[in-house]
């Protein structure tokens, strides 16, 4: 039974590493963070523009 558990754990570990490797190689994390940064900057600029408009 323990060898079956070890084999299953190794298989899951291999699949997990394969999935993580695919995510890293596709640069999807980097794309996500860059797009999030652009979105935050856009929202901040809209807020600042609104404040400037309301202030004048």
N, CA, C and O of each residue as an XYZ file, in Angstrom:
224
protein
N       0.824     -1.203      0.000
C       0.000      0.000      0.000
C       0.859      1.255      0.000
O       0.521      2.234     -0.665
N       1.964      1.241      0.736
C       2.799      2.441      0.786
C       3.458      2.711     -0.554
O       3.651      3.871     -0.920
N       3.807      1.666     -1.296
C       4.408      1.913     -2.604
C       3.386      2.517     -3.549
O       3.730      3.347     -4.390
N       2.129      2.106     -3.416
C       1.085      2.688     -4.253
C       0.885      4.161     -3.905
O       0.703      4.990     -4.795
N       0.917      4.489     -2.605
C       0.795      5.883     -2.184
C       1.965      6.703     -2.701
O       1.784      7.814     -3.199
N       3.177      6.143     -2.579
C       4.364      6.861     -3.046
C       4.309      7.092     -4.547
O       4.672      8.164     -5.031
N       3.855      6.087     -5.281
C       3.745      6.230     -6.728
C       2.726      7.306     -7.079
O       2.956      8.123     -7.971
N       1.602      7.301     -6.376
C       0.568      8.302     -6.631
C       1.064      9.697     -6.266
O       0.813     10.658     -6.992
N       1.764      9.807     -5.147
C       2.304     11.105     -4.732
C       3.329     11.605     -5.739
O       3.352     12.790     -6.072
N       4.172     10.706     -6.223
C       5.162     11.110     -7.229
C       4.486     11.566     -8.514
O       4.921     12.529     -9.144
N       3.411     10.863     -8.903
C       2.690     11.234    -10.117
C       2.068     12.620     -9.966
O       2.162     13.451    -10.869
N       1.428     12.867     -8.813
C       0.829     14.184     -8.574
C       1.885     15.268     -8.550
O       1.677     16.358     -9.083
N       3.029     14.972     -7.927
C       4.120     15.943     -7.859
C       4.635     16.257     -9.262
O       4.895     17.416     -9.588
N       4.780     15.228    -10.087
C       5.247     15.424    -11.457
C       4.255     16.268    -12.243
O       4.652     17.177    -12.973
N       2.966     15.973    -12.100
C       1.937     16.748    -12.795
C       1.915     18.200    -12.317
O       1.744     19.120    -13.116
N       2.089     18.397    -11.017
C       2.122     19.747    -10.456
C       3.293     20.533    -11.029
O       3.131     21.681    -11.445
N       4.477     19.914    -11.051
C       5.646     20.603    -11.596
C       5.483     20.880    -13.084
O       5.939     21.910    -13.579
N       4.837     19.968    -13.795
C       4.598     20.181    -15.221
C       3.661     21.371    -15.434
O       3.874     22.175    -16.341
N       2.625     21.484    -14.597
C       1.681     22.595    -14.701
C       2.377     23.920    -14.383
O       2.205     24.899    -15.109
N       3.167     23.953    -13.294
C       3.882     25.169    -12.916
C       4.869     25.563    -14.003
O       5.006     26.745    -14.319
N       5.560     24.578    -14.579
C       6.513     24.854    -15.649
C       5.807     25.456    -16.856
O       6.332     26.372    -17.488
N       4.623     24.950    -17.179
C       3.861     25.504    -18.298
C       3.436     26.936    -18.046
O       3.453     27.760    -18.961
N       3.055     27.240    -16.812
C       2.651     28.609    -16.471
C       3.841     29.554    -16.572
O       3.722     30.653    -17.112
N       4.985     29.126    -16.053
C       6.169     29.989    -16.064
C       6.680     30.192    -17.481
O       7.047     31.306    -17.853
N       6.708     29.128    -18.273
C       7.224     29.248    -19.644
C       6.319     30.090    -20.534
O       6.798     30.710    -21.483
N       5.027     30.123    -20.247
C       4.115     30.903    -21.081
C       4.091     32.373    -20.675
O       3.405     33.176    -21.307
N       4.815     32.727    -19.652
C       4.896     34.105    -19.153
C       3.531     34.645    -18.755
O       3.321     35.858    -18.778
N       2.607     33.776    -18.393
C       1.266     34.252    -18.046
C       1.260     35.033    -16.736
O       0.467     35.960    -16.577
N       2.128     34.673    -15.801
C       2.194     35.443    -14.550
C       2.696     36.855    -14.815
O       2.162     37.825    -14.278
N       3.732     36.962    -15.651
C       4.261     38.281    -15.966
C       3.217     39.120    -16.691
O       3.054     40.305    -16.397
N       2.509     38.507    -17.638
C       1.462     39.227    -18.360
C       0.364     39.685    -17.404
O      -0.133     40.807    -17.510
N      -0.012     38.811    -16.469
C      -1.058     39.149    -15.510
C      -0.645     40.339    -14.655
O      -1.435     41.263    -14.461
N       0.593     40.330    -14.137
C       1.034     41.420    -13.275
C       1.183     42.728    -14.046
O       0.861     43.790    -13.514
N       1.662     42.675    -15.279
C       1.801     43.892    -16.080
C       0.426     44.472    -16.395
O       0.221     45.681    -16.297
N      -0.509     43.614    -16.769
C      -1.864     44.102    -17.065
C      -2.541     44.647    -15.814
O      -3.277     45.631    -15.885
N      -2.296     44.013    -14.672
C      -2.848     44.526    -13.417
C      -2.275     45.899    -13.098
O      -2.996     46.792    -12.654
N      -0.972     46.065    -13.326
C      -0.334     47.358    -13.088
C      -0.915     48.426    -14.008
O      -1.188     49.541    -13.565
N      -1.107     48.096    -15.287
C      -1.717     49.047    -16.216
C      -3.128     49.420    -15.764
O      -3.510     50.588    -15.827
N      -3.892     48.447    -15.315
C      -5.255     48.715    -14.861
C      -5.259     49.621    -13.636
O      -6.068     50.545    -13.553
N      -4.369     49.368    -12.692
C      -4.280     50.207    -11.489
C      -3.890     51.631    -11.859
O      -4.455     52.587    -11.328
N      -2.926     51.779    -12.769
C      -2.514     53.124    -13.199
C      -3.653     53.841    -13.921
O      -3.848     55.041    -13.729
N      -4.400     53.122    -14.743
C      -5.525     53.728    -15.448
C      -6.592     54.200    -14.465
O      -7.111     55.308    -14.595
N      -6.915     53.370    -13.494
C      -7.923     53.745    -12.496
C      -7.453     54.946    -11.687
O      -8.241     55.848    -11.400
N      -6.172     54.965    -11.316
C      -5.636     56.099    -10.556
C      -5.692     57.375    -11.384
O      -6.025     58.436    -10.855
N      -5.372     57.293    -12.680
C      -5.409     58.494    -13.513
C      -6.839     58.996    -13.690
O      -7.060     60.206    -13.738
N      -7.809     58.095    -13.787
C      -9.209     58.512    -13.887
C      -9.641     59.202    -12.601
O     -10.337     60.216    -12.649
N      -9.241     58.668    -11.459
C      -9.586     59.289    -10.175
C      -8.953     60.668    -10.061
O      -9.613     61.623     -9.653
N      -7.672     60.777    -10.419
C      -7.001     62.082    -10.345
C      -7.620     63.086    -11.309
O      -7.773     64.258    -10.964
N      -7.977     62.644    -12.510
C      -8.611     63.546    -13.470
C      -9.968     64.016    -12.949
O     -10.320     65.185    -13.109
N     -10.720     63.130    -12.338
C     -12.013     63.502    -11.763
C     -11.840     64.506    -10.638
O     -12.592     65.477    -10.547
N     -10.851     64.278     -9.778
C     -10.601     65.214     -8.683
C     -10.173     66.585     -9.201
O     -10.600     67.611     -8.672
N      -9.331     66.601    -10.234
C      -8.923     67.882    -10.816
C     -10.111     68.603    -11.443
O     -10.238     69.821    -11.316
N     -10.986     67.851    -12.122
C     -12.149     68.452    -12.755
C     -13.103     69.020    -11.704
O     -13.627     70.122    -11.867
N     -13.325     68.272    -10.637
C     -14.243     68.732     -9.600
C     -13.648     69.879     -8.792
O     -14.391     70.696     -8.248
N     -12.345     69.953     -8.706
C     -11.679     70.998     -7.937
C     -11.717     72.343     -8.665
O     -11.706     73.397     -8.029
N     -11.761     72.303     -9.982
C     -11.716     73.572    -10.737
C     -13.073     74.142    -11.046
O     -13.171     75.198    -11.671
